[in-house]
């Protein structure tokens, strides 16, 4: 067996055009086009996929085992090896990566989706909190992010103008992304005239409510080379978690991100692209600092989650966007980051690299 036979690469990526609402589409109808697209890109059929893994949230869908419905989009026959994670699809990709690395499959289909529009995603996300001491208070995701951002401002690490500049850059980058939901050329001064959502956060500091889905195909070694002329090799991937209770953490730091990045091999060589899953403007500053990203790194060239934020898919999209830039020859070595939980509680980092 060649030494690199179990090296794993992203060979296809697809995502929906993310929208504020998709009331006329079921979850199956949302997922089906991206599943068909990645299979078409590779020429694979479902019977040639060794493992399938999905990421979604039953709380978001409002019913138990909702993910079983979307398996209709994959196909009921022939029988498949399948798994599901109640998390962002980035963690489904991690499970699939382990399957391929350990020789249990040679190809994998990973997909995730989220429909936030039917209800209040801010309320739904309180179910991630400690059920005894914090969830009964119903602090939503925006309120907790406001506490984190205020801690950054109080520490002198940022100000409202710098936060607005981050939003401006994301929206302008999204102009070139046909899948993004929010685009625009407004300047920081215009954004700062808007009222607060939860002080110190204004609307531009928060992610848009988005419905959307994404899918990727992974393959190993020579199989990956046969499926794509320039695979995006996953050189390292790791995820770490911090304390569940935000009150015992320094919210201006993210040590789990730094540890995951080091374990994924970020320090082995510089990266030229970083796709960061930072739903709030202040969180991008934290991630940049923990990851040591300098001015020479193109951060969120897709617009990032400030331009489109389908819950349970936004992290997988960061990996897909980084891989797509490698596929197009626009990047040689890229970092992708995904987060879950309040205030950057759990973080996953992947380092991807291209080779002809």
C-alpha positions in Angstrom: 0.0 0.0 0.0 1.5 3.4 -0.9 2.4 5.6 2.0 -0.2 8.2 1.2 -3.0 5.7 0.3 -5.1 6.8 3.3 -4.5 10.6 2.8 -8.0 12.1 2.4 -9.0 15.0 0.1 -12.1 17.0 -0.6 -12.9 16.3 -4.3 -16.3 18.1 -4.7 -18.2 20.8 -2.9 -21.7 22.3 -3.5 -23.9 24.7 -1.6 -27.3 26.2 -2.1 -28.0 29.9 -2.8 -28.7 30.8 0.8 -31.9 32.7 1.5 -33.8 34.3 4.3 -36.7 31.9 3.9 -37.4 28.7 1.9 -41.0 28.1 3.2 -41.9 26.3 0.0 -39.1 23.8 0.2 -38.9 20.8 2.5 -35.6 19.8 4.0 -35.4 17.0 1.3 -35.9 19.5 -1.5 -33.3 21.8 0.1 -30.7 19.1 0.2 -31.4 17.2 -3.1 -29.8 19.7 -5.5 -26.4 19.8 -3.7 -26.3 16.0 -3.4 -26.9 15.6 -7.1 -24.3 18.3 -7.9 -21.4 16.8 -6.0 -22.2 13.4 -7.5 -22.2 15.0 -10.9 -18.9 16.7 -10.3 -17.2 13.4 -9.6 -19.2 11.1 -11.8 -19.9 8.9 -8.9 -23.2 7.1 -8.2 -24.6 6.4 -4.7 -23.6 2.8 -4.9 -19.9 3.9 -5.2 -20.1 6.0 -2.0 -18.6 4.0 0.9 -19.9 6.1 3.8 -22.5 8.8 4.2 -22.7 11.2 7.1 -25.0 14.2 7.7 -25.2 17.0 10.2 -28.4 18.8 11.3 -30.5 19.8 14.3 -33.8 18.2 15.4 -34.4 21.2 17.5 -34.2 23.5 14.5 -36.6 21.2 12.5 -39.0 20.8 15.4 -39.3 17.0 15.3 -37.3 14.0 16.4 -35.1 12.1 14.0 -35.7 14.7 11.3 -32.5 13.7 9.5 -34.1 10.4 8.4 -36.3 12.4 6.0 -33.3 13.8 4.1 -32.0 10.3 3.5 -34.7 10.1 0.8 -32.5 12.6 -1.1 -29.5 10.2 -0.9 -31.6 7.3 -2.1 -33.2 4.3 -0.3 -31.5 1.7 -2.5 -29.0 0.2 -2.5 -28.6 0.1 1.3 -25.8 2.5 2.6 -23.5 2.8 5.5 -24.8 6.0 7.1 -24.4 8.1 10.2 -25.6 11.4 11.6 -24.3 14.0 14.0 -26.5 16.6 15.8 -24.0 19.3 15.0 -22.7 21.4 12.2 -21.7 19.3 9.1 -18.0 20.1 9.8 -18.2 17.5 12.6 -19.9 15.0 10.2 -17.0 15.6 7.9 -14.6 14.8 10.8 -16.4 11.5 11.4 -16.2 10.6 7.7 -12.5 11.6 7.7 -11.9 9.1 10.5 -13.7 6.3 8.6 -11.6 6.9 5.5 -8.3 7.2 7.4 -9.0 3.9 9.2 -9.7 2.1 6.0 -13.4 1.5 6.5 -14.2 3.3 3.2 -12.5 4.9 0.2 -15.2 7.6 -0.5 -17.6 9.5 1.6 -20.5 11.8 1.1 -21.0 14.5 3.8 -23.9 16.9 3.8 -25.7 19.3 6.2 -28.5 21.7 6.2 -30.6 24.0 8.3 -33.8 25.9 8.0 -33.8 28.7 10.5 -36.7 30.7 9.0 -39.7 28.8 10.4 -39.0 29.8 14.0 -36.8 31.9 16.2 -33.2 30.5 15.9 -32.1 32.8 18.7 -34.5 30.9 21.1 -33.7 27.5 19.6 -30.0 27.9 20.3 -30.6 28.4 24.1 -31.1 24.6 24.1 -27.3 24.4 23.8 -26.9 25.9 27.2 -26.6 24.3 30.7 -30.1 23.1 31.4 -30.0 23.8 35.1 -28.4 27.2 35.6 -28.3 29.0 32.3 -31.0 27.8 29.8 -33.9 28.7 32.2 -32.8 32.3 31.9 -33.2 32.2 28.1 -30.1 34.2 27.1 -30.1 33.9 23.4 -27.1 33.7 21.1 -27.1 37.4 20.3 -27.2 38.4 24.0 -24.3 36.0 24.8 -22.3 37.3 21.8 -23.0 40.9 23.0 -21.4 40.0 26.4 -18.4 38.6 24.6 -18.0 41.6 22.4 -18.4 44.0 25.3 -15.6 42.1 27.1 -13.4 42.7 24.0 -14.2 46.4 24.0 -13.6 46.7 27.8 -10.2 45.0 27.3 -9.2 47.5 24.7 -9.0 44.9 22.0 -11.5 46.4 19.6 -14.1 49.1 19.2 -17.4 49.5 17.3 -15.7 51.1 14.3 -13.4 48.1 13.9 -16.4 45.8 14.2 -18.1 47.7 11.4 -15.0 47.5 9.2 -15.1 43.7 9.5 -18.8 43.7 8.4 -18.0 46.0 5.4 -15.1 43.7 4.3 -17.3 40.6 4.5 -20.2 42.1 2.6 -17.9 43.4 -0.2 -16.1 40.0 -0.4 -19.6 38.4 -0.8 -20.2 40.4 -4.0 -18.3 37.8 -5.9 -20.1 34.9 -4.2 -23.3 33.9 -6.0 -24.4 31.8 -3.0 -24.2 34.6 -0.4 -27.3 36.1 1.1 -26.0 39.5 2.2 -23.9 41.7 -0.1 -23.3 45.4 -0.2 -21.0 48.3 -0.5 -22.1 50.4 2.5 -19.3 52.0 4.4 -18.6 51.8 8.2 -20.1 55.2 8.9 -23.4 54.2 7.4 -23.5 51.0 9.4 -22.7 52.7 12.6 -25.8 54.9 12.3 -28.0 51.9 12.7 -29.7 51.2 16.1 -28.3 48.5 18.4 -29.7 45.0 18.4 -28.2 44.1 21.7 -25.6 46.7 22.8 -22.8 46.8 21.6 -24.0 44.7 18.6 -25.8 46.2 15.7 -27.4 44.2 12.9 -24.2 44.2 10.8 -22.4 42.6 13.7 -24.7 39.6 13.7 -25.2 36.8 11.1 -28.2 36.8 8.9 -30.9 34.2 9.4 -30.3 31.8 6.5 -31.8 28.6 5.1 -29.4 26.5 3.2 -27.5 23.2 2.7 -24.1 22.1 1.6 -22.4 18.8 0.6 -18.9 17.6 0.0 -17.3 14.3 -1.3 -14.2 13.0 0.3 -11.9 10.4 -1.2 -8.5 8.7 -0.4 -5.2 8.5 -2.2 -5.4 7.5 -5.9 -9.2 7.5 -5.8 -9.1 11.2 -5.0 -6.6 11.9 -7.8 -8.8 10.0 -10.3 -11.8 12.1 -9.3 -10.2 15.6 -9.4 -7.2 17.1 -11.1 -6.3 19.1 -8.0 -7.7 17.5 -4.8 -7.8 19.6 -1.6 -5.8 17.3 0.7 -6.8 17.4 4.4 -3.3 17.6 6.0 -4.7 17.8 9.5 -8.0 18.2 11.3 -8.8 18.5 15.0 -11.5 19.8 17.3 -11.5 20.9 20.9 -14.0 22.1 23.5 -14.0 24.6 26.3 -16.1 24.8 29.5 -19.8 24.6 29.0 -20.5 27.5 31.3 -19.5 30.9 29.7 -19.1 32.4 33.1 -15.9 30.4 33.9 -14.2 31.3 30.6 -12.2 34.3 29.4 -14.5 35.3 26.5 -11.8 37.4 24.9 -9.8 34.2 24.2 -10.3 30.9 22.4 -7.7 28.4 23.6 -9.6 25.5 22.1 -9.2 27.1 18.6 -5.4 27.5 19.1 -5.0 23.9 20.4 -7.1 22.5 17.5 -5.0 24.5 15.0 -1.7 23.4 16.4 -2.9 19.7 16.4 -4.1 20.1 12.8 -0.6 21.3 11.7 -1.2 25.0 11.2 2.4 25.8 12.4 4.0 23.4 9.9 3.7 25.9 7.1 2.0 29.3 6.4 -1.5 29.4 5.0 -2.7 31.9 2.3 -6.4 31.6 2.9 -8.6 31.3 6.1 -12.3 30.6 6.1 -13.4 31.4 9.6 -16.8 30.4 11.1 -17.2 33.7 13.0 -20.9 34.5 13.1 -20.3 37.7 15.0 -17.8 40.4 14.1 -16.0 40.3 17.4 -15.4 36.6 17.1 -13.4 37.1 13.9 -11.0 39.2 15.8 -10.6 36.5 18.5 -10.0 33.8 15.9 -7.5 35.9 13.9 -5.5 36.4 17.1 -5.5 32.8 18.3 -4.6 31.5 14.8 -1.9 34.1 14.3 -3.3 35.2 11.0 -1.4 38.2 9.5 -2.2 40.6 6.8 -0.9 38.2 4.1 -3.8 35.8 4.7 -7.0 36.2 2.8 -9.7 35.9 5.5 -13.2 34.9 4.5 -12.9 35.7 0.7 -16.4 34.1 0.4 -17.9 36.7 2.7 -18.1 34.2 5.6 -21.0 33.6 8.0 -21.7 37.4 8.1 -22.9 37.1 4.5 -24.8 33.8 4.9 -25.2 31.6 8.0 -27.3 28.5 7.5 -27.2 27.0 11.0 -25.7 23.4 11.0 -24.1 24.0 7.5 -22.0 27.2 7.9 -19.0 25.3 9.3 -19.1 22.7 6.6 -19.3 25.5 4.1 -16.1 27.0 5.4 -14.3 23.7 4.7 -15.9 23.6 1.3 -15.1 27.2 0.4 -11.4 26.6 1.4 -11.3 23.4 -0.7 -13.0 25.1 -3.7 -10.3 27.8 -3.7 -7.6 25.1 -3.8 -9.6 23.3 -6.6 -9.5 26.5 -8.7 -5.8 27.1 -8.1 -6.5 30.3 -6.1 -5.0 28.9 -2.9 -2.2 26.5 -2.1 -2.6 26.0 1.6 -5.8 27.0 3.4 -7.3 26.9 6.9 -10.9 26.2 7.6 -12.6 26.7 11.0 -16.0 25.7 12.4 -17.6 26.5 15.7 -20.5 25.2 17.8 -22.0 26.4 21.1 -22.1 29.8 22.7 -19.2 32.2 22.4 -16.9 29.9 20.4 -17.3 27.1 22.9 -16.3 24.2 20.6 -14.0 24.7 17.6 -12.8 22.6 14.7 -9.8 23.5 12.5 -8.8 21.8 9.3 -5.7 22.5 7.2 -6.0 21.8 3.5 -3.4 21.8 0.8 -3.4 21.5 -3.0 -1.1 19.5 -5.2 -1.2 18.9 -8.9 
